Amino acid sequence: MQNDFELLASDQHSKARRGRLKTAHGVIDTPAFMPVGTQGSVKGASPRELRELNAQIILGNTYHLFVRPGLDVIKHFGGLHNFMSWDGPILTDSGGYQIFSLVKLRKITEEGVEFQNHIDGARAFISPEIAMEIQAALGSDIAMVLDECVPYPCEYDYAAKSAEMTTRWARRCKALASAVSAEKASNAPRTAHSTARQLLFGIVQGGAFENLRKQSAQAITELDFDGYAIGGVSVGEPEAEMTRAVESAEPFLPTHKPRYAMGLGTPPQMLEMIARGMDMFDCVLPTRLARNGTAFTATGTLNLKNAEFTLDKRPIEENCACETCRQFSRGYIRHLLKAEEILGLRLITLHNLHSYLNLMSQARTEIENGTFDQFRKAFVAEYKTRDAIPVE
């Protein structure tokens, strides 16, 4: 496959990288955070607000969009970009993680996954080929192969068999994606947009076992994808296990392709993963915790429902450039939360997304300046989680 990723700078004291990924709907500067737009919408934020926050790419969820509104509706609107009025890049996950969470409603075989959807219980089936066809219909810029995400803890034998099946599924995904791409190129009028390629990322699995992570990384990279994701992390394992899973796979991933740590994480986790050679991240925490009244700052989290903020005239974070902090006080936002006004949740959501996106912008600058390692160590040392963060 041709390479759409350019490495611009590397940190001397860690594996941190500064790169640039070209997609059909624009260039992504890495390290990058992708706000999660599960249902074709980043909860609480409009596409205009996301652009103003400098979100470069958002994530859509293949499983959820397949179940509702369904592919016929999205095709009718001309693809996911048109449907949700977002003109930037979109990455769609394969549905593997959602199927993992439907453990009581699914049956996995070599052919694919049969499951009952969570909305009306109707039976459905997704194979590697169907996952590719769905993502082609969605028109995302980056598609993910279908994988099996194993739980934590997990027996070694199951994790080994699962990782091997994920590799076989990845091979089938690539074959189908290549066929769809060739057909599209031969049938479409020759315009820049119609001939732009949907990138395809492979996924490394292997549970909490270092040798399985290594074997999976080697097997997946042999298939030559446009980028590589480390999956099956952030599934309830201790942080040290998560770090080890990434460290076990990273040496076997090619340096000239982007690396995506799926479902991560807190701000310190993301900086630690950048230091370990990861380029792309997605996480529901900034939007999900906003709806619980929790705000992210450079020194940790604040629960704005707490009484201590009732008379607090300060913004959520001093010297923060986001719209929320420029206009509103902690006391006012607390009032909105207690009165169950939707604006309160939206204001924290916008601040949290700014906080995550700005952290990635800072990381890029620090890598360019050769100061990333000092920045990371200082940030992690200062950061305190004042309220328990629920596991994904």
Secondary structure, 3 states (H helix, E strand, C coil): CCCCEEEEEECCCCCCEEEEEEECCEEEEECEEEEEECCCCCCCCCHHHHHHCCCCCEEEEHHHHHHCCCHHHHHHCCCHHHHHCCCCCEEEECCHHHHHHCHHHEEECCCCEEEECCCCCCEEEECHHHHHHHHHHHCCCEEECCCCCCCCCCCHHHHHHHHHHHHHHHHHHHHHHHHHHHHHHHHCCCCHHHHCCCEEEEEECCCCCHHHHHHHHHHHHCCCCCEEEECCCCCCCCHHHHHHHHHHHHHHCCCCCCEEECCCCCHHHHHHHHHCCCCEEEECHHHHHHCCCEEEECCEEEECCCHHHCCCCCCCCCCCCCHHHHHCCHHHHHHHHHCCCHHHHHHHHHHHHHHHHHHHHHHHHHHHHCCHHHHHHHHHHHCECCCCCCCC
